[in-house]
Each structure stands twice: as structure tokens, then as C-alpha cells.
Amino acid sequence: MADVTLDKDINAQINELRSQIDKLSTELARRIDSASDRADEALSSARGKVASIADHARSEGRNVVQVAKENPTATGSVLIVTALLGVFAGLLLGRLSD
């Protein structure tokens, strides 16, 4: 008699655990779907922004090339001054680190 009651209790607990596992599985699947949707939205938004930034960079690059072609002397002067500033900055940093 006690064995039958014990079996019923164990079966009831097993059924309760199965029910809880089913609920957890359903909730986990829902959360995974939600996270996946959010990730898809973020990726889509990032793609649009990256494409826009790349287009802008290309446009600015073309503008720089055009100005450099139109003004070769000024372009050379800017490059020389930039190089000299880099050399002086390197020397200054070298002396400060000693």
C-alpha cells in the first residue's frame, strides 16, 4: 500500500517536473527568438550606417583627389609641411622620453 502511494507521489513529481521543463523550454525559445529579432534589427541598422559612411568617405576622397589634381603645387607644399611636422613631433617625443 505504501509502495503504491510512493509511486503515485513520484509519478506526480515527475509529471510536475515535465511540466516545468516544457514551460522553461517555451520561455527559452521565446527569449531566443526575441534576441534573434533584436540582433537582426541591429545588424540591419549597422549595415545602413556603414554603407552611408562608406559613401561619404568615397565622396570626400574623390574631392581630395580632385583638389590635389587642380592644385599640385599646394598639394606638394601641404605634404612637405605635414612630413616636417611629423619629423619634429617625433624628435620632440624622442627627447621627452629620454
All heavy atoms as an XYZ file, in Angstrom:
725
protein
N       0.812     -1.184      0.000
C       0.000      0.000      0.000
C       0.858      1.251      0.000
O       0.591      2.186     -0.746
C      -0.855     -0.068      1.258
C      -2.179      0.582      1.255
S      -3.172      0.133     -0.116
C      -4.540      1.061      0.249
N       1.884      1.245      0.833
C       2.768      2.401      0.917
C       3.543      2.571     -0.387
O       3.825      3.692     -0.800
C       3.718      2.247      2.082
N       3.850      1.417     -1.014
C       4.575      1.477     -2.285
C       3.726      2.131     -3.368
O       4.237      2.874     -4.207
C       4.985      0.071     -2.737
C       6.108     -0.491     -1.871
O       6.820      0.317     -1.246
O       6.258     -1.721     -1.849
N       2.430      1.877     -3.391
C       1.529      2.464     -4.382
C       1.455      3.979     -4.170
O       1.507      4.765     -5.129
C       0.127      1.818     -4.284
C      -0.851      2.544     -5.179
C       0.196      0.350     -4.638
N       1.354      4.420     -2.945
C       1.291      5.849     -2.637
C       2.612      6.525     -3.013
O       2.623      7.628     -3.582
C       1.008      6.058     -1.139
O      -0.180      5.369     -0.783
C       0.859      7.522     -0.809
N       3.714      5.841     -2.708
C       5.030      6.379     -3.057
C       5.184      6.490     -4.570
O       5.674      7.497     -5.082
C       6.136      5.491     -2.476
C       7.575      5.955     -2.697
C       7.800      7.322     -2.068
C       8.540      4.946     -2.134
N       4.719      5.474     -5.308
C       4.765      5.512     -6.775
C       3.926      6.659     -7.328
O       4.335      7.334     -8.271
C       4.275      4.185     -7.367
C       5.308      3.068     -7.229
O       6.485      3.387     -6.971
O       4.914      1.900     -7.401
N       2.747      6.886     -6.737
C       1.878      7.973     -7.183
C       2.548      9.322     -6.923
O       2.496     10.229     -7.756
C       0.527      7.919     -6.489
C      -0.362      6.812     -6.984
C      -1.703      6.833     -6.292
C      -2.576      5.698     -6.762
N      -3.877      5.683     -6.097
N       3.195      9.457     -5.755
C       3.889     10.703     -5.431
C       5.046     10.946     -6.401
O       5.243     12.059     -6.881
C       4.421     10.679     -3.998
C       3.306     10.817     -2.964
O       2.200     11.244     -3.333
O       3.575     10.501     -1.783
N       5.808      9.889     -6.675
C       6.938     10.017     -7.601
C       6.436     10.360     -8.998
O       6.988     11.242     -9.676
C       7.786      8.727     -7.601
C       8.523      8.585     -6.264
C       8.778      8.739     -8.764
C       9.254      7.277     -6.101
N       5.366      9.687     -9.440
C       4.806      9.975    -10.768
C       4.275     11.408    -10.834
O       4.433     12.089    -11.853
C       3.707      8.982    -11.127
C       4.261      7.623    -11.515
O       5.397      7.526    -11.980
N       3.480      6.572    -11.316
N       3.667     11.882     -9.748
C       3.157     13.255     -9.712
C       4.319     14.244     -9.797
O       4.241     15.261    -10.505
C       2.336     13.486     -8.453
N       5.399     13.941     -9.087
C       6.571     14.824     -9.138
C       7.214     14.819    -10.529
O       7.627     15.863    -11.039
C       7.587     14.402     -8.082
C       7.155     14.711     -6.667
C       8.157     14.208     -5.628
O       9.114     13.507     -5.962
N       7.937     14.569     -4.374
N       7.284     13.647    -11.127
C       7.836     13.545    -12.488
C       6.985     14.351    -13.463
O       7.509     15.092    -14.297
C       7.949     12.070    -12.924
C       9.060     11.373    -12.130
C       8.206     11.965    -14.419
C       9.142      9.877    -12.337
N       5.678     14.215    -13.344
C       4.788     14.975    -14.229
C       4.936     16.478    -14.006
O       4.929     17.268    -14.959
C       3.334     14.542    -14.030
C       3.059     13.160    -14.596
O       3.750     12.714    -15.508
N       2.060     12.482    -14.048
N       5.089     16.900    -12.752
C       5.286     18.317    -12.448
C       6.608     18.804    -13.033
O       6.674     19.900    -13.607
C       5.262     18.539    -10.927
C       5.498     19.966    -10.502
C       4.433     20.933    -10.981
O       3.282     20.521    -11.206
O       4.771     22.124    -11.150
N       7.657     17.998    -12.907
C       8.948     18.373    -13.480
C       8.877     18.469    -14.997
O       9.442     19.393    -15.600
C      10.027     17.374    -13.062
C      10.470     17.446    -11.597
C      11.406     16.293    -11.271
C      11.131     18.777    -11.314
N       8.175     17.553    -15.621
C       8.000     17.613    -17.086
C       7.264     18.883    -17.484
O       7.610     19.529    -18.466
C       7.242     16.382    -17.578
C       8.088     15.142    -17.607
C       7.340     13.961    -18.145
N       8.192     12.780    -18.153
C       7.762     11.558    -18.113
N       6.460     11.302    -18.054
N       8.603     10.549    -18.132
N       6.256     19.213    -16.727
C       5.502     20.436    -16.999
C       6.387     21.664    -16.870
O       6.347     22.581    -17.704
C       4.308     20.534    -16.052
O       3.656     21.751    -16.183
N       7.201     21.701    -15.829
C       8.108     22.834    -15.632
C       9.154     22.916    -16.753
O       9.474     24.004    -17.227
C       8.786     22.731    -14.269
C       7.855     22.986    -13.107
C       8.532     22.782    -11.757
O       9.695     22.411    -11.688
N       7.781     23.009    -10.690
N       9.655     21.754    -17.165
C      10.624     21.722    -18.262
C       9.989     22.241    -19.545
O      10.604     23.009    -20.291
C      11.203     20.303    -18.450
C      12.132     19.959    -17.283
C      11.939     20.183    -19.775
C      12.597     18.520    -17.256
N       8.757     21.846    -19.818
C       8.047     22.338    -21.005
C       7.881     23.855    -20.955
O       8.087     24.552    -21.952
C       6.679     21.664    -21.148
C       6.788     20.212    -21.584
O       7.852     19.821    -22.109
O       5.792     19.482    -21.395
N       7.511     24.370    -19.769
C       7.348     25.822    -19.626
C       8.681     26.542    -19.837
O       8.736     27.569    -20.512
C       6.786     26.159    -18.241
C       5.335     25.806    -18.061
C       4.872     26.122    -16.646
C       3.448     25.657    -16.425
N       3.011     25.882    -15.035
N       9.739     26.006    -19.240
C      11.061     26.613    -19.399
C      11.524     26.567    -20.860
O      12.087     27.538    -21.370
C      12.084     25.920    -18.502
C      11.949     26.184    -17.009
C      12.914     25.289    -16.233
C      12.219     27.641    -16.699
N      11.273     25.460    -21.526
C      11.649     25.336    -22.937
C      10.910     26.362    -23.786
O      11.495     27.001    -24.663
C      11.346     23.934    -23.452
O      12.146     22.987    -22.801
N       9.625     26.536    -23.518
C       8.830     27.512    -24.256
C       9.339     28.925    -24.011
O       9.483     29.718    -24.950
C       7.346     27.405    -23.847
O       6.899     26.068    -24.087
C       6.488     28.368    -24.609
N       9.629     29.250    -22.765
C      10.119     30.579    -22.418
C      11.497     30.822    -23.039
O      11.773     31.907    -23.562
C      10.188     30.747    -20.897
C      10.730     32.071    -20.432
C       9.849     33.252    -20.806
O       8.656     33.071    -21.110
O      10.373     34.384    -20.812
N      12.344     29.819    -22.997
C      13.671     29.951    -23.584
C      13.576     30.161    -25.097
O      14.273     31.019    -25.647
C      14.512     28.709    -23.274
C      15.950     28.712    -23.782
C      16.726     29.877    -23.184
C      16.621     27.396    -23.446
N      12.724     29.420    -25.760
C      12.539     29.591    -27.206
C      12.028     30.993    -27.526
O      12.479     31.624    -28.488
C      11.572     28.534    -27.735
N      11.120     31.508    -26.712
C      10.585     32.857    -26.918
C      11.686     33.900    -26.759
O      11.819     34.824    -27.560
C       9.448     33.135    -25.934
C       8.739     34.472    -26.166
C       7.735     34.777    -25.078
N       8.335     34.977    -23.773
C       8.996     36.083    -23.396
N       9.151     37.068    -24.228
N       9.507     36.183    -22.185
N      12.501     33.732    -25.734
C      13.587     34.689    -25.498
C      14.645     34.635    -26.596
O      15.193     35.654    -27.000
C      14.225     34.453    -24.134
C      13.328     34.878    -22.996
C      14.015     34.758    -21.679
N      13.106     35.138    -20.592
C      13.500     35.375    -19.373
N      14.771     35.259    -19.048
N      12.632     35.715    -18.449
N      14.944     33.444    -27.061
C      15.912     33.305    -28.151
C      15.380     33.981    -29.418
O      16.119     34.681    -30.109
C      16.242     31.817    -28.405
C      17.099     31.274    -27.256
C      16.947     31.626    -29.738
C      17.334     29.784    -27.305
N      14.107     33.782    -29.710
C      13.511     34.439    -30.882
C      13.568     35.953    -30.739
O      13.892     36.671    -31.690
C      12.060     33.995    -31.071
C      11.942     32.579    -31.609
O      12.952     32.060    -32.120
O      10.838     32.007    -31.509
N      13.277     36.447    -29.547
C      13.312     37.885    -29.301
C      14.725     38.429    -29.469
O      14.937     39.468    -30.105
C      12.791     38.184    -27.895
O      12.902     39.541    -27.600
N      15.701     37.740    -28.912
C      17.094     38.178    -29.030
C      17.550     38.128    -30.488
O      18.267     39.022    -30.956
C      18.001     37.307    -28.159
N      17.123     37.113    -31.194
C      17.485     36.994    -32.607
C      16.889     38.144    -33.417
O      17.562     38.720    -34.285
C      16.992     35.655    -33.151
O      17.249     35.553    -34.522
N      15.641     38.493    -33.121
C      15.000     39.614    -33.821
C      15.736     40.921    -33.535
O      15.966     41.725    -34.446
C      13.529     39.735    -33.407
C      12.669     38.605    -33.934
O      13.120     37.898    -34.863
O      11.549     38.422    -33.415
N      16.103     41.132    -32.282
C      16.828     42.360    -31.932
C      18.186     42.403    -32.614
O      18.630     43.452    -33.084
C      16.985     42.476    -30.421
C      15.696     42.858    -29.707
C      15.950     43.312    -28.280
N      16.741     42.374    -27.508
C      16.267     41.482    -26.647
N      14.966     41.423    -26.424
N      17.072     40.680    -25.987
N      18.866     41.263    -32.678
C      20.172     41.211    -33.342
C      20.023     41.500    -34.835
O      20.848     42.212    -35.420
C      20.817     39.848    -33.118
N      18.982     40.966    -35.455
C      18.738     41.235    -36.870
C      18.485     42.718    -37.119
O      18.999     43.296    -38.080
C      17.545     40.417    -37.382
C      17.855     38.949    -37.546
O      19.049     38.592    -37.586
O      16.896     38.160    -37.646
N      17.710     43.339    -36.239
C      17.430     44.773    -36.374
C      18.704     45.594    -36.219
O      18.951     46.535    -36.979
C      16.393     45.212    -35.340
C      14.998     44.686    -35.602
C      14.036     44.968    -34.459
O      14.408     45.690    -33.517
O      12.909     44.457    -34.517
N      19.531     45.240    -35.237
C      20.783     45.966    -35.011
C      21.717     45.807    -36.205
O      22.352     46.780    -36.642
C      21.456     45.472    -33.731
N      21.798     44.607    -36.745
C      22.661     44.355    -37.893
C      22.178     45.126    -39.110
O      22.968     45.730    -39.830
C      22.709     42.852    -38.194
C      23.598     42.419    -39.342
C      25.048     42.824    -39.072
C      23.499     40.928    -39.547
N      20.893     45.142    -39.313
C      20.327     45.879    -40.442
C      20.614     47.368    -40.307
O      20.995     48.038    -41.275
C      18.818     45.629    -40.517
O      18.242     46.380    -41.554
N      20.442     47.898    -39.114
C      20.719     49.315    -38.866
C      22.202     49.615    -39.080
O      22.551     50.632    -39.688
C      20.316     49.674    -37.439
O      20.693     50.982    -37.134
N      23.061     48.741    -38.606
C      24.504     48.950    -38.762
C      24.906     48.901    -40.225
O      25.752     49.683    -40.663
C      25.273     47.903    -37.962
N      24.315     48.005    -40.991
C      24.635     47.922    -42.420
C      24.327     49.241    -43.118
O      25.111     49.720    -43.928
C      23.828     46.808    -43.085
C      24.391     45.445    -42.879
C      23.593     44.420    -43.654
N      24.015     43.085    -43.317
C      23.218     42.046    -43.253
N      21.938     42.177    -43.514
N      23.682     40.866    -42.941
N      23.168     49.800    -42.816
C      22.785     51.062    -43.431
C      23.744     52.178    -43.068
O      24.145     52.980    -43.919
N      24.129     52.235    -41.798
C      25.044     53.286    -41.351
C      26.429     53.117    -41.968
O      27.054     54.089    -42.389
C      25.143     53.278    -39.828
C      23.871     53.772    -39.160
C      23.957     53.708    -37.663
C      22.632     54.150    -37.054
N      22.628     54.043    -35.606
N      26.917     51.892    -42.031
C      28.233     51.643    -42.615
C      28.227     52.005    -44.097
O      29.177     52.612    -44.600
C      28.660     50.173    -42.393
C      29.865     49.813    -43.242
C      28.963     49.927    -40.927
N      27.165     51.645    -44.791
C      27.076     51.986    -46.211
C      27.075     53.502    -46.409
O      27.743     54.024    -47.308
C      25.817     51.371    -46.824
N      26.353     54.203    -45.555
C      26.311     55.656    -45.640
C      27.682     56.266    -45.366
O      28.123     57.179    -46.076
C      25.291     56.199    -44.640
O      25.331     57.595    -44.588
N      28.369     55.768    -44.360
C      29.709     56.271    -44.025
C      30.686     55.980    -45.163
O      31.503     56.825    -45.529
C      30.199     55.661    -42.696
C      29.374     56.228    -41.536
C      31.682     55.918    -42.481
C      29.591     55.520    -40.222
N      30.598     54.790    -45.744
C      31.489     54.434    -46.857
C      31.232     55.335    -48.060
O      32.182     55.794    -48.711
C      31.293     52.966    -47.230
N      29.984     55.619    -48.362
C      29.662     56.521    -49.474
C      30.224     57.915    -49.222
O      30.777     58.550    -50.125
C      28.148     56.605    -49.690
C      27.561     55.329    -50.263
O      28.344     54.519    -50.818
O      26.332     55.156    -50.173
N      30.071     58.387    -47.994
C      30.582     59.712    -47.639
C      32.115     59.740    -47.756
O      32.688     60.714    -48.276
C      30.142     60.085    -46.227
C      30.532     61.461    -45.820
N      29.991     62.581    -46.379
C      31.450     61.893    -44.916
C      30.537     63.649    -45.847
N      31.435     63.255    -44.945
N      32.776     58.703    -47.283
C      34.239     58.642    -47.358
C      34.705     58.613    -48.812
O      35.683     59.285    -49.170
C      34.758     57.418    -46.608
N      34.019     57.853    -49.658
C      34.361     57.824    -51.080
C      34.213     59.201    -51.709
O      35.061     59.657    -52.469
C      33.463     56.822    -51.821
C      34.053     55.450    -51.898
C      33.229     54.556    -52.821
N      32.980     53.325    -52.116
C      31.856     52.950    -51.543
N      30.795     53.694    -51.619
N      31.758     51.816    -50.908
N      33.115     59.853    -51.372
C      32.860     61.185    -51.915
C      33.946     62.166    -51.482
O      34.464     62.944    -52.305
C      31.483     61.670    -51.450
O      31.273     63.006    -51.827
N      34.297     62.141    -50.204
C      35.338     63.043    -49.711
C      36.692     62.700    -50.331
O      37.486     63.589    -50.637
C      35.418     62.986    -48.190
C      34.218     63.607    -47.495
C      34.031     65.069    -47.849
O      35.020     65.827    -47.867
O      32.881     65.450    -48.126
N      36.961     61.422    -50.517
C      38.212     61.007    -51.161
C      38.305     61.534    -52.583
O      39.362     62.011    -53.019
N      37.195     61.457    -53.305
C      37.161     61.994    -54.673
C      37.406     63.506    -54.658
O      38.108     64.033    -55.529
C      35.816     61.695    -55.329
C      35.678     60.262    -55.748
C      34.382     60.050    -56.553
N      34.004     58.652    -56.466
C      32.951     58.177    -55.819
N      32.119     58.991    -55.217
N      32.703     56.894    -55.786
N      36.812     64.190    -53.683
C      37.012     65.639    -53.576
C      38.479     65.974    -53.329
O      39.020     66.907    -53.918
C      36.147     66.228    -52.464
C      34.675     66.195    -52.795
O      34.289     66.074    -53.952
N      33.847     66.304    -51.774
N      39.125     65.221    -52.438
C      40.537     65.462    -52.137
C      41.388     65.225    -53.377
O      42.283     66.022    -53.706
C      41.006     64.575    -50.962
C      42.517     64.597    -50.824
C      40.336     65.013    -49.676
N      41.116     64.156    -54.089
C      41.874     63.853    -55.312
C      41.678     64.959    -56.340
O      42.637     65.403    -56.987
C      41.461     62.478    -55.883
C      42.021     62.273    -57.281
C      41.932     61.363    -54.959
N      40.460     65.429    -56.490
C      40.175     66.495    -57.452
C      40.933     67.776    -57.090
O      41.541     68.407    -57.949
C      38.665     66.766    -57.508
C      38.266     67.777    -58.557
C      38.587     67.315    -59.967
O      38.552     66.136    -60.269
N      38.926     68.263    -60.830
N      40.905     68.150    -55.811
C      41.625     69.352    -55.379
C      43.125     69.169    -55.580
O      43.827     70.096    -56.017
C      41.290     69.680    -53.905
C      42.220     70.744    -53.353
C      39.839     70.118    -53.789
N      43.628     67.977    -55.289
C      45.061     67.721    -55.471
C      45.442     67.824    -56.941
O      46.515     68.351    -57.281
C      45.415     66.340    -54.921
N      44.596     67.356    -57.846
C      44.874     67.461    -59.281
C      44.832     68.911    -59.747
O      45.618     69.313    -60.597
C      43.864     66.634    -60.083
C      44.101     65.157    -60.006
C      43.055     64.411    -60.827
C      43.256     62.917    -60.761
N      42.196     62.199    -61.528
N      43.907     69.670    -59.199
C      43.766     71.066    -59.613
C      44.872     71.954    -59.054
O      45.201     72.980    -59.640
C      42.399     71.609    -59.173
C      41.232     71.002    -59.922
C      39.880     71.413    -59.359
O      39.844     72.201    -58.387
O      38.857     70.938    -59.888
N      45.439     71.580    -57.911
C      46.449     72.398    -57.240
C      47.656     71.547    -56.849
O      47.901     71.318    -55.653
C      45.861     73.062    -55.990
C      44.642     73.888    -56.304
O      44.714     74.817    -57.086
N      43.510     73.538    -55.702
N      48.450     71.098    -57.811
C      49.568     70.210    -57.469
C      50.635     70.878    -56.597
O      51.215     70.231    -55.725
C      50.137     69.787    -58.823
C      49.642     70.791    -59.793
C      48.363     71.341    -59.245
N      50.885     72.161    -56.805
C      51.905     72.848    -56.005
C      51.463     72.940    -54.548
O      52.251     72.667    -53.633
C      52.156     74.256    -56.570
O      52.490     74.146    -57.960
C      53.273     74.942    -55.827
N      50.226     73.331    -54.343
C      49.708     73.429    -52.974
C      49.688     72.060    -52.309
O      50.007     71.928    -51.115
C      48.309     74.035    -52.991
N      49.352     71.043    -53.074
C      49.320     69.685    -52.521
C      50.708     69.257    -52.081
O      50.883     68.704    -50.987
C      48.768     68.695    -53.569
O      47.484     69.126    -53.968
C      48.706     67.297    -53.015
N      51.700     69.518    -52.915
C      53.081     69.181    -52.552
C      53.520     69.925    -51.311
O      54.173     69.361    -50.428
N      53.162     71.198    -51.235
C      53.533     72.001    -50.065
C      52.894     71.452    -48.797
O      53.545     71.358    -47.750
C      53.107     73.457    -50.265
O      53.761     74.012    -51.369
N      51.636     71.096    -48.887
C      50.942     70.543    -47.714
C      51.589     69.243    -47.279
O      51.801     68.996    -46.079
C      49.435     70.355    -48.017
C      48.763     69.518    -46.948
C      48.754     71.705    -48.163
N      51.946     68.396    -48.236
C      52.573     67.115    -47.889
C      53.948     67.333    -47.243
O      54.301     66.650    -46.283
C      52.690     66.230    -49.129
C      51.372     65.691    -49.675
C      51.610     64.916    -50.955
C      50.685     64.799    -48.646
N      54.708     68.281    -47.757
C      56.031     68.557    -47.179
C      55.893     69.108    -45.760
O      56.604     68.682    -44.841
C      56.816     69.522    -48.085
C      57.220     68.801    -49.368
C      58.050     70.072    -47.371
C      57.815     69.699    -50.429
N      54.987     70.055    -45.576
C      54.781     70.627    -44.236
C      54.311     69.548    -43.264
O      54.777     69.478    -42.117
C      53.779     71.806    -44.295
C      53.334     72.213    -42.906
C      54.389     72.977    -45.048
N      53.418     68.689    -43.712
C      52.924     67.604    -42.855
C      54.067     66.664    -42.475
O      54.181     66.245    -41.316
C      51.800     66.823    -43.569
O      50.771     67.730    -43.935
C      51.238     65.730    -42.690
N      54.914     66.337    -43.448
C      56.057     65.460    -43.164
C      57.002     66.117    -42.164
O      57.486     65.466    -41.226
C      56.780     65.113    -44.455
N      57.271     67.396    -42.344
C      58.159     68.095    -41.416
C      57.569     68.150    -40.008
O      58.296     67.967    -39.015
C      58.445     69.508    -41.927
C      59.362     69.600    -43.155
C      59.449     71.047    -43.645
C      60.747     69.059    -42.826
N      56.288     68.405    -39.920
C      55.638     68.397    -38.601
C      55.744     67.022    -37.940
O      55.976     66.910    -36.733
C      54.167     68.810    -38.724
C      53.908     70.288    -39.005
C      52.415     70.518    -39.238
C      54.397     71.137    -37.845
N      55.600     65.966    -38.735
C      55.747     64.610    -38.204
C      57.147     64.352    -37.698
O      57.343     63.749    -36.634
N      58.146     64.819    -38.452
C      59.540     64.635    -38.027
C      59.806     65.394    -36.730
O      60.393     64.855    -35.782
C      60.507     65.088    -39.143
C      61.941     65.185    -38.625
C      60.436     64.138    -40.323
N      59.367     66.653    -36.669
C      59.583     67.439    -35.451
C      58.841     66.840    -34.255
O      59.371     66.814    -33.142
C      59.179     68.899    -35.663
C      60.113     69.647    -36.565
C      59.614     70.434    -37.587
C      61.489     69.564    -36.406
C      60.479     71.127    -38.437
C      62.357     70.253    -37.241
C      61.850     71.034    -38.258
N      57.629     66.358    -34.471
C      56.878     65.730    -33.382
C      57.600     64.475    -32.901
O      57.688     64.214    -31.695
C      55.465     65.391    -33.836
N      58.151     63.700    -33.841
C      58.911     62.504    -33.469
C      60.152     62.838    -32.675
O      60.481     62.170    -31.682
N      60.873     63.878    -33.117
C      62.069     64.299    -32.377
C      61.714     64.783    -30.974
O      62.390     64.458    -29.994
C      62.798     65.406    -33.147
C      63.486     64.985    -34.447
C      64.012     66.208    -35.195
C      64.617     64.014    -34.147
N      60.645     65.566    -30.885
C      60.228     66.086    -29.596
C      59.828     64.936    -28.653
O      60.226     64.903    -27.487
C      59.047     67.050    -29.770
C      58.507     67.694    -28.505
C      59.569     68.558    -27.849
C      57.269     68.512    -28.828
N      59.060     63.994    -29.158
C      58.668     62.852    -28.321
C      59.873     62.020    -27.925
O      59.949     61.500    -26.813
C      57.637     61.994    -29.062
C      56.244     62.596    -29.213
C      55.376     61.716    -30.094
C      55.594     62.794    -27.865
N      60.825     61.900    -28.849
C      62.045     61.153    -28.541
C      62.830     61.797    -27.425
O      63.359     61.123    -26.538
N      62.940     63.099    -27.458
C      63.673     63.813    -26.409
C      62.926     63.791    -25.083
O      63.544     63.728    -24.024
C      63.956     65.239    -26.823
C      64.965     65.327    -27.919
C      65.351     66.735    -28.239
N      66.225     66.741    -29.383
C      67.447     67.214    -29.348
N      67.928     67.730    -28.250
N      68.193     67.187    -30.422
N      61.606     63.859    -25.135
C      60.827     63.823    -23.892
C      60.885     62.457    -23.232
O      60.774     62.347    -22.015
C      59.366     64.201    -24.180
C      59.102     65.672    -24.539
C      57.644     65.870    -24.865
C      59.524     66.581    -23.385
N      61.047     61.411    -24.018
C      61.070     60.061    -23.435
C      62.427     59.740    -22.816
O      62.541     58.789    -22.066
C      60.706     59.017    -24.483
O      61.704     58.958    -25.489
N      63.471     60.505    -23.158
C      64.812     60.244    -22.583
C      64.914     60.702    -21.187
O      64.562     61.312    -20.443
C      65.897     60.916    -23.424
C      66.088     60.204    -24.746
O      65.694     59.027    -24.839
O      66.636     60.825    -25.686
